[in-house]
Amino acid sequence: MDFMKLLKSLEELLYEVVSWLIFYPLTIWRSLVNPLYMMRYADEELADKPQDQYDDMLSPPLFLLLTLLLAQSISHAIPSLYDDSTLPPILSSTANLLIARGVIFSVLPLVMAVTLVRRKNIRLTRETLRPPFYGQCYVAALFVLVAGIGLDLMLIPHQVGLTTGAILFAAAVTWYGQAEVRWFKRDLHITTAASIGLFVTRFLVALIVILVVALALGLTLKSWK
């Protein structure tokens, strides 16, 4: 009986992983062309029964983690950029490095989600924060992917990828900015100018928090060497 349960679990796991080959590209495409729809989708799906949630796309946190894994793989494929021998021991494995990236880059959707909850004068709890955070994971994942590739190209020695990297980074910021501005304007019922100001300030706050978290993580890991 235990063996059959294990076999059934393996079957479900295999099907889940294989299904990503379809639903991951689909989630990327829909997030790219219609980010506001994806934010609404994330909110609405949370109201369904757990077994019925996100049945036609990947869940937001999973999508973010897989995108970070993809970005990490692309970064390591760029020549002369990373030397694994310089990483702290705890980050020498793909899993640990992915977790570190997940913690750092989850700050971006977290800051935007907290902003929405606060501006709506809603009590900040784990439950009230979850819907906007889930919605933000879809757009943050694409931003981190493209902007990360752009930064990696810009860091290639001898400025080989500087122009291409700068274009990719600018495109990522522009796309992410327009999505957030439209989201703030729609959900908070404020003007375009106010939405732009809100996005710029929160984006800068998120970058500062990301920098602080990254530095703190780096110092902690350095002490573990």
Buried (B, 14 or more C-beta within 10 A) or exposed (E): EEEEEEEEEEEEEEEEEEEBEEBBEEBBEBBBEEBBEBBBBBBEBBEEEEEEBBEEBBBBBBBBBBBBBBBBEEBBEBEEBBEEEEBBEBBEEEEBBBBBBBEBBBBBBBBBBBBBBEEEEEEEEEEBBBBBBBBBBBBBBBBBBBBBBBBBBBBBEEEBBEEBBBEBBEEBBEBBBEBBBBBBBEBBEBEEEBBBBBBEEBBEBBEEBBEEBBEEBEEEBEEEE
